[in-house]
Amino acid sequence: MSQDFETLTVERHGPIARITLDRPELMNRVDAIAHTELVRVFRQFEDPGEVRAIVFAANGRVFSAGGDFELMLAGNAELATRTRMADEGFALIQSLLEVKVPIVVALHGDAIGLGATLVLTCDAVVSHPAARIADPHVNIGLVAGDGGCLAWPESIGMLRAKRHLLTGDALTGAEGYRIGLVSDLVDGPDDVLPAALALAEQIAALPPLAVQGTKRTLNAVLRHRFAEVMAIGLAHEVSTLGSADLREAIAAFKERRPPVYAGR
């Protein structure tokens, strides 16, 4: 199992592997390097060997702040960069869906944007009441095309997904548990990782062929929806990556002022 990563760490403890986002100083944002490394690490588990379950965790105050503003601005400036970003986004979600063993998320802190998509494309989510899950693509002038329109409806239904993807409004862990974004709720952030590890150990103790076959069958639904949704979603996201509204949204955020959108 390869260990030479810049943005994450990978550990193996018997039949349990732990993938940890490990750039707390950058709030574990998903930039070009993180995209590449996440695809690489997920592809390792297309042939899991003796690994029977994965815990997906993060270091720092948040799980992941999502996409990187500087990468978005680079895409805004150049079509070739936007196209490459779309290809990377497609490969990331595809690689996550092809992991053969169950992935348990230890959601100790906020998961935003692409961070939320990564969480919701896994197989179980352990959270605490105050952690937030949100996809605010629309708030920065982007279509939620890099997986949000795939993962959210499959978790909470189309109507609720529309409600949150069209506004960017966050859900807490407690709210998420009530409506289906969170599978397991614990008392506080320090309880999340132990509970996630315990669930992964429970899964790892079961017959692996039965577990992996069940996951693959369930993921057939997501893979079917992936083929339908991701191409059109990424095409719309590429279009909005090139917009003046994106530049205005990022500038307003940095300058701490209300944005003024022109719809172009």
Secondary structure, DSSP 4 states (H G I P E B T S, - for coil): -----SSEEEEEETTEEEEEE--GGGTT-B-HHHHHHHHHHHHHTTS-TT--EEEEEE-SSSSB--B-HHHHHHHHH-HHHHHHHHHHHHHHHHHHHT--S-EEEEE-S-EETHHHHHHHTSSEEEE-TT-EEE--GGGGT---TTTHHHHHHHHH-HHHHHHHHTT---EEHHHHHHHTS-SEE-SSHHHHHHHHHHHHHHHHTS-HHHHHHHHHHHHHHHHHHHHHHHHHHHHHHHHHHTSHHHHHHHHHHHHTS-------
